[in-house]
Amino acid sequence: MKTILFRQHGGPEVLEYADFPTPEPKPGEALIRLRAAALNRMDVMVRNGWAGLKLELPHIPGADGAGEVAALGSPLLKGEGSGVRSGDRVVINPNLGCGQCEFCLAGKDNLCLDWHLLGETVRGTYAEFVALPIKQLYKLPNDFDFHQAAAAALVYQTAWHSLVTRGQVREGETVLIVGAGGGVNTASVQVAKYLGARVIVVGSNAKKLELAESIGADALVDRSKEEDWSKAVFLATNKRGVDAVVDNVGTTFMLSLRALRKGGRLLTVGNSGSPKFEIDNRYIFAKHLSILGSTMSTRAEFKEVMDLIVAGKLQPVMDKTYPLKDAALAQERLWKNENFGKITLDIQ
């Protein structure tokens, strides 16, 4: 099969468009003929050698993908394969739990003791084929676009678990989202609006803020004009502060903590700025604040949010599509924050 892989960590130049053996599906697995993959910042971080990950090289990046079931592993395990057949159109849930630990058995597979993310420690979706457990597949309607499905899978389940399960965001609350263009942030705008919240977005420029407004943002703060945007947010809430902040930058935590009302919640699923930074603990205890982290979602939540996407109640924001062979260019666009919404790869 054709794939994008790297044999050593480094910049975009280490990515190769190359042939690689097509995987064989094991019992309980399906072989997926991928038609679209979607990019995440994690793809670049893994390529760069983030956090000293131990990978089997060569490594294939990519968490998100959608396509058709090409074959089923035989014999199927008991209970697996029901409702999934060769030829079905599917999108992948890249959140890989072991299925056997206490958390997986309790339906909390994103807390799995042997947790993996497709494309991070397991070869991923920048390829014509991938083999995965059938339980990781969501069946798509025949008319649903593969690129939109791939673009939705990781970021919407992440935003849903963070805002709904961890953050307990409710109708009438105000949610601040730090950053206008990323995939999780555009998903968070829509999820927060679906929940009935008022949404304030802090963005890097007027163009991205205009796009954020087009997908539902109620108030906009241009950080290129506001050095202390927490003050602008405070004033936008009549000096009350916001109920919750979605901050996946990390280095902006102090501004986010200042923007929160007493008893507010800071929600985070990543750190695009830096994993290490300083915060003033006095803001946390004096204002009764909570910092809530999360990763991905449960399988049940993945189905719940994909049902909403297929029904058109949540709509992935699409940026640009590249052919698979141009994955390096796609990653550069993503890493330079030139995108608004999801970048996808077309896999012919």
C-alpha positions as CSV (number, residue, x, y, z in Angstrom):
1,M,0.0,0.0,0.0
2,K,1.0,3.7,-0.4
3,T,1.6,5.5,2.8
4,I,3.4,8.4,4.4
5,L,5.9,7.3,7.0
6,F,9.1,8.4,8.7
7,R,12.1,6.4,9.7
8,Q,13.6,8.9,12.1
9,H,12.3,12.0,14.0
10,G,12.8,15.4,12.6
11,G,11.2,18.1,10.4
12,P,8.8,17.7,7.5
13,E,11.7,16.4,5.4
14,V,11.7,13.1,7.2
15,L,8.2,12.2,5.8
16,E,8.3,9.8,2.9
17,Y,5.7,8.8,0.4
18,A,6.5,5.1,0.2
19,D,5.2,1.6,-0.2
20,F,4.6,-0.4,3.0
21,P,3.0,-3.9,3.6
22,T,-0.7,-3.8,3.8
23,P,-1.8,-5.0,7.3
24,E,-3.7,-8.2,7.8
25,P,-6.9,-7.9,10.0
26,K,-6.8,-10.2,13.1
27,P,-9.9,-11.9,14.6
28,G,-12.2,-9.1,15.7
29,E,-10.6,-6.6,13.4
30,A,-11.5,-5.0,10.1
31,L,-9.3,-3.8,7.3
32,I,-10.3,-0.3,6.3
33,R,-9.6,1.1,2.8
34,L,-9.0,4.7,3.8
35,R,-10.4,7.5,1.6
36,A,-9.6,10.5,3.8
37,A,-7.4,11.2,6.8
38,A,-7.4,14.4,9.0
39,L,-4.5,16.1,10.6
40,N,-3.9,16.9,14.2
41,R,-1.1,18.7,15.9
42,M,-0.2,15.5,17.6
43,D,0.9,14.2,14.2
44,V,3.7,16.8,14.0
45,M,4.6,16.4,17.7
46,V,5.1,12.6,17.2
47,R,7.2,13.3,14.0
48,N,9.3,15.7,16.0
49,G,10.0,13.1,18.7
50,W,7.6,14.6,21.3
51,A,8.0,13.3,24.9
52,G,10.5,10.6,24.0
53,L,7.9,8.3,22.6
54,K,9.1,4.8,21.9
55,L,7.9,3.9,18.4
56,E,8.3,1.0,16.1
57,L,10.0,2.6,13.1
58,P,9.1,3.3,10.4
59,H,6.1,5.0,11.9
60,I,2.9,6.0,10.0
61,P,1.2,9.1,11.5
62,G,-2.5,9.9,11.7
63,A,-5.3,9.4,14.2
64,D,-8.3,10.3,12.0
65,G,-9.6,8.4,9.0
66,A,-12.6,7.3,7.1
67,G,-13.3,4.8,4.3
68,E,-14.8,1.5,3.5
69,V,-14.5,-1.9,5.2
70,A,-12.3,-3.9,2.8
71,A,-12.2,-7.2,4.8
72,L,-13.0,-8.7,8.2
73,G,-10.7,-10.8,10.2
74,S,-11.7,-14.4,10.5
75,P,-12.9,-15.9,12.7
76,L,-14.7,-13.0,14.3
77,L,-14.6,-12.9,18.1
78,K,-17.9,-13.4,19.9
79,G,-20.0,-10.3,19.8
80,E,-17.8,-8.5,17.4
81,G,-18.7,-7.7,13.8
82,S,-22.5,-7.4,14.4
83,G,-23.7,-4.7,12.0
84,V,-20.4,-4.2,10.2
85,R,-19.9,-5.8,6.8
86,S,-17.4,-5.6,3.9
87,G,-18.2,-2.5,1.9
88,D,-19.6,-0.5,4.7
89,R,-18.6,3.2,5.0
90,V,-17.1,3.9,8.3
91,V,-15.2,6.5,10.4
92,I,-12.5,5.4,12.9
93,N,-12.6,6.1,16.7
94,P,-8.8,6.5,17.3
95,N,-9.1,6.1,21.1
96,L,-7.7,2.6,21.7
97,G,-8.6,1.0,25.0
98,C,-7.5,-2.6,26.0
99,G,-11.1,-3.7,26.6
100,Q,-10.0,-5.7,29.7
101,C,-8.9,-3.3,32.5
102,E,-11.2,-1.9,35.2
103,F,-11.8,1.3,33.3
104,C,-12.6,-0.3,30.0
105,L,-15.0,-2.7,31.7
106,A,-16.7,0.3,33.3
107,G,-17.1,2.0,29.9
108,K,-14.4,4.5,30.6
109,D,-12.0,3.4,27.9
110,N,-10.3,6.8,27.6
111,L,-8.9,6.1,31.1
112,C,-7.6,2.7,30.1
113,L,-4.5,1.5,31.9
114,D,-2.9,0.4,28.6
115,W,-4.3,3.3,26.5
116,H,-3.1,4.1,23.0
117,L,-3.9,6.7,20.4
118,L,-3.9,5.7,16.8
119,G,-1.0,7.4,15.0
120,E,0.8,8.2,18.3
121,T,2.1,4.9,19.5
122,V,0.3,2.8,17.0
123,R,0.7,3.1,13.2
124,G,-2.0,5.4,11.9
125,T,-4.1,6.6,9.0
126,Y,-1.7,8.4,6.5
127,A,-2.1,5.2,4.4
128,E,-4.3,3.4,2.0
129,F,-5.2,0.8,4.6
130,V,-5.4,0.3,8.3
131,A,-6.5,-2.7,10.4
132,L,-8.4,-2.0,13.7
133,P,-10.8,-3.6,16.1
134,I,-14.3,-3.5,14.7
135,K,-15.5,-1.9,18.0
136,Q,-13.5,1.2,16.9
137,L,-15.7,1.8,13.8
138,Y,-18.8,4.0,13.4
139,K,-21.0,3.2,10.4
140,L,-21.7,6.2,8.2
141,P,-24.7,6.9,6.0
142,N,-24.0,6.3,2.3
143,D,-24.1,10.0,1.5
144,F,-21.9,11.3,4.3
145,D,-18.6,12.8,3.1
146,F,-15.5,10.8,4.1
147,H,-13.4,14.0,4.7
148,Q,-16.0,15.5,7.0
149,A,-16.2,12.3,8.9
150,A,-12.4,12.0,9.3
151,A,-12.3,15.7,10.3
152,A,-14.8,15.2,13.1
153,A,-13.7,12.0,14.8
154,L,-10.9,13.1,17.2
155,V,-11.8,16.8,17.8
156,Y,-15.5,16.4,18.5
157,Q,-15.2,13.5,20.9
158,T,-12.5,15.5,22.7
159,A,-14.5,18.7,22.9
160,W,-17.6,16.7,24.0
161,H,-15.9,14.9,26.8
162,S,-14.2,18.1,28.0
163,L,-17.2,20.4,27.9
164,V,-20.1,17.9,28.7
165,T,-18.6,15.2,31.0
166,R,-15.7,17.0,32.7
167,G,-16.8,20.6,32.5
168,Q,-20.6,20.1,33.1
169,V,-21.3,23.2,30.9
170,R,-25.0,24.1,31.2
171,E,-27.4,26.3,29.3
172,G,-27.1,30.0,30.1
173,E,-23.4,29.8,31.1
174,T,-20.6,31.7,29.4
175,V,-17.7,29.8,27.9
176,L,-14.4,31.4,26.8
177,I,-12.4,29.6,24.1
178,V,-8.7,30.6,23.8
179,G,-7.8,30.3,20.1
180,A,-10.1,30.6,17.1
181,G,-8.8,28.3,14.4
182,G,-7.8,24.9,15.7
183,G,-9.9,21.8,15.3
184,V,-10.7,21.2,19.0
185,N,-11.5,24.9,19.4
186,T,-13.9,25.1,16.4
187,A,-15.6,21.9,17.7
188,S,-15.8,23.5,21.2
189,V,-17.5,26.6,19.9
190,Q,-20.2,24.4,18.3
191,V,-20.6,22.0,21.3
192,A,-20.9,24.9,23.7
193,K,-23.5,26.6,21.5
194,Y,-25.4,23.2,21.3
195,L,-25.4,23.1,25.1
196,G,-27.0,26.6,25.2
197,A,-23.9,28.5,26.4
198,R,-22.8,32.0,25.4
199,V,-19.4,31.8,23.7
200,I,-16.5,34.3,23.8
201,V,-13.5,33.5,21.5
202,V,-10.0,35.0,21.8
203,G,-8.3,34.9,18.4
204,S,-5.0,36.0,16.9
205,N,-6.5,38.2,14.1
206,A,-9.6,39.7,12.7
207,K,-10.0,37.1,9.9
208,K,-10.0,34.1,12.2
209,L,-12.4,35.9,14.6
210,E,-14.8,36.6,11.7
211,L,-14.8,32.9,10.9
212,A,-15.3,32.1,14.6
213,E,-18.3,34.3,14.6
214,S,-19.7,32.6,11.5
215,I,-19.8,29.3,13.4
216,G,-21.6,30.7,16.4
217,A,-19.2,32.8,18.6
218,D,-21.2,35.5,20.4
219,A,-18.3,37.8,21.4
220,L,-14.8,38.2,20.0
221,V,-11.5,39.4,21.5
222,D,-8.6,40.2,19.2
223,R,-5.4,39.4,21.2
224,S,-3.3,41.2,18.6
225,K,-4.9,44.4,19.9
226,E,-5.5,43.4,23.6
227,E,-2.2,42.6,25.4
228,D,-4.2,41.6,28.5
229,W,-7.2,39.9,26.9
230,S,-8.4,38.6,30.3
231,K,-9.4,42.2,31.1
232,A,-11.3,42.5,27.8
233,V,-13.1,39.2,28.7
234,F,-13.9,40.4,32.2
235,L,-15.4,43.6,30.8
236,A,-17.4,41.6,28.2
237,T,-19.1,39.7,31.1
238,N,-20.0,42.9,33.0
239,K,-17.1,42.2,35.4
240,R,-18.4,38.9,36.4
241,G,-16.0,36.5,34.6
242,V,-16.8,33.4,32.5
243,D,-18.1,30.2,33.9
244,A,-15.6,28.0,32.0
245,V,-12.5,28.4,29.8
246,V,-11.3,26.1,27.1
247,D,-7.5,26.6,27.1
248,N,-5.4,24.1,25.2
249,V,-2.5,26.5,24.8
250,G,-1.1,26.1,28.4
251,T,1.1,29.2,28.5
252,T,-2.1,31.3,28.7
253,F,-3.3,29.7,31.9
254,M,-2.8,32.8,34.0
255,L,-4.9,34.9,31.7
256,S,-7.6,32.2,31.6
257,L,-7.6,31.9,35.4
258,R,-8.0,35.7,35.7
259,A,-10.9,35.6,33.2
260,L,-12.9,33.1,35.3
261,R,-15.6,33.9,37.8
262,K,-15.4,32.7,41.3
263,G,-16.0,28.9,41.2
264,G,-15.2,28.7,37.5
265,R,-13.6,25.8,35.6
266,L,-10.6,25.8,33.3
267,L,-10.8,22.9,30.8
268,T,-7.8,21.6,29.0
269,V,-7.0,18.8,26.6
270,G,-3.5,19.9,25.4
271,N,-0.7,22.4,25.4
272,S,0.1,23.9,22.0
273,G,2.2,26.6,23.7
274,S,4.4,24.7,26.0
275,P,4.0,21.8,28.5
276,K,5.8,23.8,31.2
277,F,4.8,27.2,32.5
278,E,4.2,29.1,35.8
279,I,0.8,29.9,37.4
280,D,0.0,31.9,40.5
281,N,-1.7,29.4,42.9
282,R,-3.4,32.3,44.8
283,Y,-5.9,32.7,41.9
284,I,-6.9,29.0,42.2
285,F,-7.7,28.9,45.9
286,A,-8.8,32.5,46.4
287,K,-11.4,32.2,43.5
288,H,-12.3,28.5,44.2
289,L,-11.2,27.5,40.7
290,S,-11.0,24.1,39.2
291,I,-8.5,22.9,36.5
292,L,-10.0,19.9,34.6
293,G,-8.0,17.9,32.2
294,S,-9.2,15.2,29.8
295,T,-8.2,13.1,26.8
296,M,-10.5,11.9,24.1
297,S,-13.8,10.3,25.2
298,T,-15.5,7.0,25.9
299,R,-16.9,4.9,23.1
300,A,-20.4,5.8,24.1
301,E,-19.6,9.5,23.9
302,F,-18.0,9.0,20.5
303,K,-21.2,7.4,19.2
304,E,-23.3,10.2,20.8
305,V,-21.3,13.0,19.2
306,M,-21.0,11.3,15.8
307,D,-24.8,10.8,15.8
308,L,-25.1,14.6,16.2
309,I,-22.7,15.2,13.3
310,V,-24.4,12.8,11.0
311,A,-27.7,14.5,11.8
312,G,-26.2,17.9,10.9
313,K,-26.5,19.3,14.4
314,L,-22.8,19.7,14.6
315,Q,-20.8,20.5,11.5
316,P,-17.0,20.0,11.1
317,V,-15.2,23.1,10.0
318,M,-13.1,22.3,6.9
319,D,-9.9,24.1,6.0
320,K,-7.9,22.6,3.1
321,T,-7.4,19.2,1.5
322,Y,-4.1,17.9,0.2
323,P,-3.3,14.7,-1.7
324,L,-1.7,12.1,0.5
325,K,1.8,12.6,-1.1
326,D,1.8,16.2,0.1
327,A,1.3,15.4,3.8
328,A,4.5,17.4,4.6
329,L,3.0,20.6,3.2
330,A,-0.3,19.9,5.1
331,Q,1.6,19.5,8.3
332,E,3.5,22.7,7.8
333,R,0.2,24.6,7.3
334,L,-1.1,23.2,10.5
335,W,2.0,23.8,12.5
336,K,2.2,27.5,11.4
337,N,-1.5,28.0,12.5
338,E,-2.4,29.0,9.0
339,N,-5.6,26.9,9.1
340,F,-9.1,27.6,10.3
341,G,-10.7,24.2,11.0
342,K,-9.5,20.8,9.9
343,I,-6.9,19.9,7.2
344,T,-7.5,16.6,5.4
345,L,-5.6,14.3,3.1
346,D,-7.2,12.7,0.1
347,I,-6.4,9.0,-0.3
348,Q,-7.2,7.7,-3.8
